[in-house]
Amino acid sequence: MAIPIASHAPPDYDCPFCAVAAGSQSEFTAWRDEHVLVRISLHWDPDFPGHALVFPVAHVENIYTLPDELAGRIARVVRRVAVAMRHGYPCDGVTIRQNNEPAGGQDIWHLHTHVVPCHRGRKWRGSRFRRADDAERGRYAERLRGSLRMIDQIPDRR
């Protein structure tokens, strides 16, 4: 039995993540394939720069309607981004968050996962977002691209 899930996007919603996915590669995109895209966030807490967003190329509003296969792909990419951040950023760990519906903190109606570089002694709460500087976003995207390439060269040691 399917559980009905309400959409919170207004009828005339112009999805910014769909626009990013439909556009050409930008200096803020750290990685993409035909299903998943990684982009340095337009907004981040200034104490946690380099915040990345992982989202499906296809429009999916939230976790409730996310197909299982795509959920698995996204989870693998989130893990890769976390590992790449930990190796390539100056950070001591990462926070991963995915919000659903207004009560869950979602305000963009396209599923996305935040991967945030964190530091000892500072907790990310996601409440002090500011528009990031484009030059700094570009530097973090390049750093993350390089880190992703580097971890792809490490043999899998499961």
Steps between C-alpha positions, in 0.01 A plus 500: 500500500641839398496772761386834355769766531416866453711717276602831652627660181271774373330426163728747317821384674815569299739247653851646537662155522333387178637817337850415626466139381380614155781752460854446394780405738582800716800588710289418809424141395743260664369179341210360300385200308171434324314452832668704776661843525732649766519876524652742746213672676399854410437561871706378794576581860817713489658280770451192277609599147500250217158356583394270213158390378439157348177470301338294227510635146135397456244696699407319821333719762591308814606168651149354493490470121869422443540172307711242686764470228550878490509511882789253491686702238457820703616329821817377327574848365436660841750258651759577230454875555538456877822300455633751245422792732669331793814445293504821297354773719634636821233333716476257789178326391180548304131544571248352259141625496201448275176692578144408395187716497470838672479345849826317425679817388469454122469827308614396150257252347764275347658229714854589601749387762730744677858385559662751733866513605520534880764592755572397858324722749245638249159344435324561172137583549424625151340819623748773402500462124636787291567533130845358433761693305517364142881497490511301824231262372709443188810424709309249713351334191848458354631366831212251523545394135867432573421306816240289319754419227755409769270261689400338171867395463504319837426127465180388670589323827167356617 
